[in-house]
Amino acid sequence: MTSIEYMREAIALSENGMKKGCGGPFGAIIVKNEQVIGRGENQVTSCNDPTAHAEIVAIRAACQQINSFSLKGAVIYSSCEPCPMCLAALYWARIDKIYYAANRDDAAKIKFDDSWIYKEVSKPIFERELPMEELLRSEAQLVFDEWLMKQDKIHY
């Protein structure tokens, strides 16, 4: 398949999920070695899971399919530019490239506006809308110290 065909499949997933009432109009597929290894439709409302964006669903499916937490060597086709959460997850998954159809401005026009999140994360912690407070740091650091010494850890 070509990149155009993969993107059309992602867009078809977005329409399918929307029509089934699964969530917003978003779809994604992950391709590795010219094989689709993960598909996702937005399932936020049908699963009562605010993290069930199409890209996250596709990442989870792809990782299960290849039995790995790394998607190195894979690319994603998303019907829309990934939101900040999905973008971060794609970085963590080590995806090689992101292809997207609609952009964040297009999404904002249909009331999926993530611009405030982009602004929030760039602010110092004490200026953010969502209050954050550091608590028991030294106790958490003890566990981090154990991690450093752990001989059988899997690096990721």
C-alpha positions in Angstrom: 0.0 0.0 0.0 1.0 3.6 -0.4 1.1 6.4 2.2 -2.1 7.8 0.6 -3.8 4.4 1.0 -2.7 4.1 4.6 -4.0 7.6 5.4 -7.3 6.8 3.7 -7.6 3.8 6.0 -7.0 6.0 9.0 -9.6 8.5 7.8 -12.0 5.7 7.2 -11.5 4.5 10.8 -12.2 8.0 12.1 -15.5 8.0 10.2 -16.4 4.5 11.3 -15.8 5.2 14.9 -17.7 8.4 14.8 -20.7 6.8 13.1 -20.7 3.9 15.7 -20.7 6.4 18.5 -17.3 5.3 19.9 -16.0 8.8 20.3 -14.7 11.7 18.3 -13.9 11.6 14.6 -10.3 10.3 14.9 -8.6 7.2 13.5 -5.0 6.0 13.3 -3.0 3.1 12.0 0.5 2.0 12.7 2.6 0.4 9.9 5.9 -1.5 10.2 7.6 -3.3 7.4 4.6 -2.4 5.1 2.2 -4.3 7.4 -0.5 -2.7 9.5 0.3 -3.7 13.1 -2.2 -1.5 14.9 -5.5 0.3 14.3 -7.3 2.7 16.5 -10.6 4.6 16.6 -11.2 7.2 19.2 -13.0 5.4 22.1 -13.1 8.1 24.8 -16.8 8.1 25.3 -17.6 4.4 24.6 -14.9 3.2 27.0 -15.2 6.1 29.5 -11.5 6.5 29.1 -10.1 10.0 28.5 -6.8 8.5 27.2 -8.5 6.3 24.6 -7.6 8.5 21.7 -7.1 6.8 18.3 -3.4 7.1 18.4 -3.2 5.6 22.0 -5.5 2.7 21.0 -3.4 2.1 17.9 -0.1 2.2 20.0 -1.5 -0.3 22.4 -2.7 -2.7 19.6 0.6 -2.4 17.8 2.7 -3.1 20.9 0.6 -6.1 21.7 0.9 -7.3 18.1 4.7 -7.2 18.0 5.1 -8.0 21.7 7.2 -4.9 22.4 7.0 -1.5 24.0 9.1 0.0 21.2 7.6 0.9 17.9 11.0 1.7 16.4 10.9 1.2 12.7 7.1 1.9 12.5 5.2 4.9 11.3 1.7 6.2 12.2 -1.0 7.5 10.0 -3.4 9.7 12.0 -6.6 11.3 10.6 -5.6 14.4 12.7 -2.4 16.0 14.1 -1.9 14.2 17.4 -2.8 16.1 20.6 -0.1 16.7 23.2 -0.9 13.4 25.1 -0.7 11.3 21.9 2.4 13.2 20.7 4.2 12.4 23.9 3.1 8.7 23.7 4.4 8.5 20.2 7.8 9.9 21.3 7.8 7.3 24.2 6.9 4.5 21.7 9.9 5.6 19.6 7.8 5.8 16.4 9.9 6.8 13.4 7.5 9.2 11.7 4.0 10.7 12.1 1.8 11.3 9.1 -1.4 13.3 9.8 -4.3 14.6 7.7 -6.3 17.4 9.5 -4.3 19.7 11.7 -4.8 21.1 15.2 -6.6 24.2 13.8 -9.0 22.0 11.9 -9.7 20.1 15.1 -10.2 23.3 17.1 -12.9 24.4 14.6 -15.0 21.3 15.6 -14.4 21.9 19.3 -11.4 19.7 19.9 -9.0 22.5 20.9 -5.8 21.5 22.6 -4.0 24.8 22.3 -4.6 25.5 26.0 -2.7 22.3 26.9 0.3 23.3 24.8 0.3 26.7 26.6 -0.1 25.1 30.1 2.8 22.7 29.8 5.2 25.5 28.8 4.3 27.5 32.0 6.2 27.1 35.3 4.5 24.5 37.6 3.3 27.2 40.0 1.5 29.1 37.2 -0.6 26.2 35.8 -4.3 26.0 36.2 -4.1 22.5 37.6 -2.5 22.8 41.0 0.6 20.7 41.6 2.4 20.1 44.8 5.5 18.1 45.5 5.0 15.6 48.4 7.4 12.9 49.9 10.1 13.5 47.3 12.8 11.9 49.5 10.8 8.7 49.9 10.3 8.5 46.1 14.0 9.1 45.5 14.8 6.0 47.6 12.9 3.9 45.1 14.7 5.7 42.3 18.0 4.8 44.0 16.9 1.1 44.0 16.2 1.3 40.3 19.7 2.6 39.6 21.1 -0.5 41.5 18.7 -3.0 40.0 20.7 -5.4 37.8 17.9 -7.0 35.9 16.0 -3.9 34.8 14.8 -3.5 31.2 15.9 -0.1 29.8 13.4 1.8 27.8 
